[in-house]
Amino acid sequence: MENAGSTVNKKTFALIGGIASGKTAISDILGEMGAYIIDADIISRSVTAPGSKGEKLLAKKFPDCVEGGVISRKLLKNKVFGDDKALASLNKITHPLILAEIDRMVSEANGTAVVVMPIPLHLEKYDAVISVYCPTEMRIERIIKRDNISRELAEKIIAAQLTDQQVAARSDFTFVNDGDREALRRAVTKWWNIFVESKE
């Protein structure tokens, strides 16, 4: 972005990046430094939890993904990733619910807030956007191990998201997460000291 580095008095940041790129690792470090972390992944699960408005809307839209009376996340993943129309329908239901909860939490936050976003939504609302890059093959391996899914599905999930270049183009600052946790911690700490604490 053209305004990269212009972070005077910035208190609300969006953290974006592809699935399994390391957003949680970075948010954990930022949390230790005092940032209030708002995780959109966690919010997504809460607004579609069994019995919620989101879950009922999803069950109505995707009845073939209902198992035992509730939406099966595994069946839903297999259905929407690789099917642009189904994914758009899913997002149309979940995104407004997620954004409303994020807005509520940001309004209640004191001090620096970091919103961890699996999908870059309304980035213009934030003082700055930070992102994380991780090699694709490393991300695929992480997804397969973490979610116990096939390589084919992992590749479909990644293909449905923004490319690394698109993510970088939306960012003011990008961290590289290539597996060296200590290097990542040093980079995040340096960024925080320069762009947050020095602007207090």
N, C-alpha and C positions, 0 to 999 in steps of 0.2 A: 504494500500500500504506500501511497505517496507520503502519508504522514507518519511513517514508521519512526518511532523514537520520540514523538511529541506526546509525552505522557504526563505533563504537568497536572497535578491534582487529580489524577485518575484513580478511581476507587472501585470501579466495576469492570471486570475483565471476562471475556468469553474465552474458553479453552476448547479448541476444536482439533479434530484429527480423525483418521479412519479407525475402524474397529480394531482393537488389539494393538494400537500404535503406542500406547503408554500414557494415555490421559490420566488414568488412575494413579500411576506412579508419580506423575507431576503434581496432581492435586493433593496427594498425600504429603509431599514435600511442602507445598504451599500452605497446607493446613497446619503443619508444624510451625510455620513461620507466622501464623496468626490470621491467615485468610479464612473467610467464612465460605465453605465449599457448598455449592448447590449442584448436585449431580443429576442431570437430566435423565440418565439411565434409571436411576433409582425412582425418580418422579414418574417416569414412563411405566414402571412396574406398579407403582402405587395407584395411578389413575386407571389402570386396567386390571386391578386385583379382582378376584372373585367377588361378585356382588356389587361392584362399582358401576357407575354410569358407563365408563369406557368399556368395561367387560361386556356389559349388556349390548352396547352398540356393536361391538365386534362380533358377538355371538349372532346377532341379527344379520349382519353383513356377510359373515363367513360361517354359516351353519355347519358346513362340512369339516370345520376345524374345532367343533365342540366335542369334548370327550368327558364323560362322567358329569355332564351338566355344566361344564365350564370350558372356556377357551383353552385349548392346548397350545402353548407357545411353540412347541416343536412342530406341530402340524401347521401352525400359522407361518412359521419361518419357511418351511418347505413350500408352502403355497405362494407366498408373496415374492420371495427372492427368485428372480428369473422371469417374473410376470409383472411388467411395468404397470399395467392397469390395476392389478390387485394391490400392488405396493402403494399406488396413488390413493386407492380407496382406504387403505390402512392409515396412511399419513393424514388423510382428510379427517379421520375420526380422532386420531391421537394427538396430532400437533396442537390444535387449539386447547386441549385439556392440559397438555404439558406446558405450553406457554403461559397459560393463566396461572398455574401453580408457581412457575418460575417467577413471574411478575410479583406474585404475593410474597414469595420468600425474599426477593431482592428488596422489596419495599420495607421489609421488617429487619433487614440486615444492618448491623452496625459496623462501620469500618470497611475494610477492603473485602469485596465479595468476588468470588471466582465461580462462574457458571460453567460446568463441564458439559459440553454438548456433543452428542454423537452425530447430530445433524446441525449444520450451521443455519440457525433461524434468527432472523431479525438482528443481524450482527451490528447494524447501525445504532442499536440501542445501547451499546457498550462503549466505554471509554477507550478500550483497546482490545484487540483480538490477538491471542497467542495460540500457536498451534504446535503439534508434535509430528515429526516425521519418523517413520520406521520402515525399513526395507520390507517389501511386499511378502517375500518368502518367509521372513521371520514372523510376520503377522499371520500368515496362513497356518504356520505350525502352531502358533499360540492359540488360534481359534479352534483348531482341531482338538488340541489337548484340553483346552478349557471347557469347551461346549460339547465335546464328544460327538462331533459331527463329521461327515465325510469331507474329503478335500474338495469335491465338486461343489458342495453347498457353501463351504468357506469361500471359494473363489467367486461364487455367485453373489454372496453378501458383499464382498469387496467391490465387485464390478458394479453393484447397485449404488455405491457411494461416490462422492466426488473423488477425482483423481488427486494425487499428491500435488500436482501443479495447480489445480483449482483451489485446493485448501491453502496453499502457500500464497496465492494471489489475494486471498481474503484476509491474510494475516499481517499484523504489524511486526511480529517476531515469531521465529520458528525454532523450536528445540529439536535436536537430533537424538533419537533414542535407538541406539544400535546394540543395546545389551549391556553397556558399561554403566551400571547404576551409579557409581561414584562420580563419573564424569557428568552424568545427567544431574546429579545433586549439586555439583559445583556450578554448573551452568544456570540452574534454576535459582540457586542462592545468589549468584552474581546479578542475575536479572532483577530479583526482588530488591536487593540492596541499592541498585542503581535507579530503577524505575518506580519503586514504591516507597521504601523507607527514606530515600534522599529527597522525596517530594513531600514529605509530611509537613 
